Amino acid sequence: MVLLLFSYFATVSIVAGVMTVALRNPVHCGLALLTLLLHVAGLFVLLNAEFLFAVQIIVYAGAILVLYLFVLMLLNLKTEEKYLHRKHVFLLFAAAGILGELLLLLMQSPYGGMKGQVSPKVVLETGQSQAVGLTMFSDYLLLFEIVGVFLLGAIIGAIVLAKTPTGLHAKADES
Amino acid sequence: MIPLSAYVALSAILFITGLVGVLIRRNFIIVLMCVEIMLNAANINLVAFSSYLESMAGQMAALFIIAIAAGEAAVGLAIIIVVFRGNIATNVDQINLLKW
């Protein structure tokens, strides 16, 4: 059952990723990206990461993708005849080569390492969201605060950049 | 039980897909979307290792990546709006104001 679910999520996410890259209409690309994000969220459930599953759907599919689609519709992009670079065939061959090399290396690598304290048994007993919260607000508290400051800076930067520059024009008209 | 290498291979395929998209697409917004694909591939990798090594560190990194992706999307889209409004360019390869 798990294998079936994994193969479904993996296949659909790869197909959706390729469609995001290959489709001509930008809105269709956005919808393919939405499919990809939802199926990656499904993969997170298979990996016992239920909190990340919720965050992926709420933040990625709910907020970030809506922002993308909003800007797409705001800018009213035309679907162009030439939507790829001129030399894209060469790049596709290079990417296929890199991917083959990468997969070869990955299949040969041993995967192992020290186990941590959060075994599936502990997760099932206490709940995964609680484990995430306890870790985030003890070991990763400083990072959490830094990310908060980063998000504040990003909000201010986005507002300043996208604000209609009326002030400059008004000053130029006066003088 | 699914082997860890399956997740890693899936993440590699998605990452290369996103990389190809960044390199070959001419539309700004699609390029940013392909960056999101790459971030998601990295997230799959982190969560898979976190689950298989029974540690919380990978999931923390994935959460922070999602937060950073939100900020990146906001700032990137604001820059795109500025570029469009100033009629500077409509495609990625036409932005060459900083070219020496």
Chai-1 contact restraints between the chains, C-beta under 6 A:
chainA,res_idxA,chainB,res_idxB,connection_type,confidence,min_distance_angstrom,max_distance_angstrom,comment,restraint_id
A,F6,B,I2,contact,1.0,0.0,6.0,A-B,restraint_1
A,A10,B,L10,contact,1.0,0.0,6.0,A-B,restraint_2
A,I14,B,I13,contact,1.0,0.0,6.0,A-B,restraint_3
A,G17,B,L14,contact,1.0,0.0,6.0,A-B,restraint_4
A,G17,B,T17,contact,1.0,0.0,6.0,A-B,restraint_5
A,G17,B,I37,contact,1.0,0.0,6.0,A-B,restraint_6
A,V18,B,T17,contact,1.0,0.0,6.0,A-B,restraint_7
A,T20,B,M33,contact,1.0,0.0,6.0,A-B,restraint_8
A,V21,B,T17,contact,1.0,0.0,6.0,A-B,restraint_9
A,V21,B,G21,contact,1.0,0.0,6.0,A-B,restraint_10
A,P26,B,N27,contact,1.0,0.0,6.0,A-B,restraint_11
A,P26,B,I29,contact,1.0,0.0,6.0,A-B,restraint_12
A,P26,B,I30,contact,1.0,0.0,6.0,A-B,restraint_13
A,C29,B,I30,contact,1.0,0.0,6.0,A-B,restraint_14
A,L33,B,M33,contact,1.0,0.0,6.0,A-B,restraint_15
A,V40,B,N40,contact,1.0,0.0,6.0,A-B,restraint_16
A,L43,B,I44,contact,1.0,0.0,6.0,A-B,restraint_17
A,F44,B,V47,contact,1.0,0.0,6.0,A-B,restraint_18
A,L47,B,V47,contact,1.0,0.0,6.0,A-B,restraint_19
A,L47,B,A48,contact,1.0,0.0,6.0,A-B,restraint_20
A,L47,B,S51,contact,1.0,0.0,6.0,A-B,restraint_21
A,N48,B,S51,contact,1.0,0.0,6.0,A-B,restraint_22
A,A49,B,V47,contact,1.0,0.0,6.0,A-B,restraint_23
A,A49,B,Q59,contact,1.0,0.0,6.0,A-B,restraint_24
A,L52,B,Q59,contact,1.0,0.0,6.0,A-B,restraint_25
A,L52,B,A62,contact,1.0,0.0,6.0,A-B,restraint_26
A,V55,B,I66,contact,1.0,0.0,6.0,A-B,restraint_27
A,V59,B,I66,contact,1.0,0.0,6.0,A-B,restraint_28
A,I64,B,A70,contact,1.0,0.0,6.0,A-B,restraint_29
A,I64,B,A73,contact,1.0,0.0,6.0,A-B,restraint_30
A,L67,B,A73,contact,1.0,0.0,6.0,A-B,restraint_31
A,V71,B,L77,contact,1.0,0.0,6.0,A-B,restraint_32
A,L72,B,I29,contact,1.0,0.0,6.0,A-B,restraint_33
A,L75,B,F84,contact,1.0,0.0,6.0,A-B,restraint_34
A,Y83,B,R26,contact,1.0,0.0,6.0,A-B,restraint_35
A,L84,B,I24,contact,1.0,0.0,6.0,A-B,restraint_36
A,H85,B,I24,contact,1.0,0.0,6.0,A-B,restraint_37
A,H88,B,I24,contact,1.0,0.0,6.0,A-B,restraint_38
A,L91,B,L23,contact,1.0,0.0,6.0,A-B,restraint_39
A,L91,B,I24,contact,1.0,0.0,6.0,A-B,restraint_40
A,A95,B,I16,contact,1.0,0.0,6.0,A-B,restraint_41
A,A95,B,V20,contact,1.0,0.0,6.0,A-B,restraint_42
A,L99,B,I16,contact,1.0,0.0,6.0,A-B,restraint_43
A,L102,B,A12,contact,1.0,0.0,6.0,A-B,restraint_44
A,L103,B,A9,contact,1.0,0.0,6.0,A-B,restraint_45
A,L106,B,V8,contact,1.0,0.0,6.0,A-B,restraint_46
A,L106,B,A9,contact,1.0,0.0,6.0,A-B,restraint_47
A,Y111,B,L4,contact,1.0,0.0,6.0,A-B,restraint_48
A,G113,B,L53,contact,1.0,0.0,6.0,A-B,restraint_49
A,K115,B,L53,contact,1.0,0.0,6.0,A-B,restraint_50
A,K115,B,E54,contact,1.0,0.0,6.0,A-B,restraint_51
A,G116,B,E54,contact,1.0,0.0,6.0,A-B,restraint_52
A,G116,B,S55,contact,1.0,0.0,6.0,A-B,restraint_53
A,V118,B,E54,contact,1.0,0.0,6.0,A-B,restraint_54
A,V118,B,S55,contact,1.0,0.0,6.0,A-B,restraint_55
A,V118,B,M56,contact,1.0,0.0,6.0,A-B,restraint_56
A,S119,B,E54,contact,1.0,0.0,6.0,A-B,restraint_57
A,T135,B,M56,contact,1.0,0.0,6.0,A-B,restraint_58
A,Y140,B,M60,contact,1.0,0.0,6.0,A-B,restraint_59
A,V147,B,F64,contact,1.0,0.0,6.0,A-B,restraint_60
A,V147,B,A67,contact,1.0,0.0,6.0,A-B,restraint_61
A,F150,B,G71,contact,1.0,0.0,6.0,A-B,restraint_62
A,L151,B,G71,contact,1.0,0.0,6.0,A-B,restraint_63
A,A154,B,G71,contact,1.0,0.0,6.0,A-B,restraint_64
A,A154,B,A74,contact,1.0,0.0,6.0,A-B,restraint_65
A,A154,B,V75,contact,1.0,0.0,6.0,A-B,restraint_66
A,G157,B,V75,contact,1.0,0.0,6.0,A-B,restraint_67
A,A158,B,A74,contact,1.0,0.0,6.0,A-B,restraint_68
A,A158,B,V75,contact,1.0,0.0,6.0,A-B,restraint_69
A,A158,B,A78,contact,1.0,0.0,6.0,A-B,restraint_70
A,L161,B,A78,contact,1.0,0.0,6.0,A-B,restraint_71
A,L161,B,V82,contact,1.0,0.0,6.0,A-B,restraint_72
A,A162,B,A78,contact,1.0,0.0,6.0,A-B,restraint_73
A,A162,B,I81,contact,1.0,0.0,6.0,A-B,restraint_74
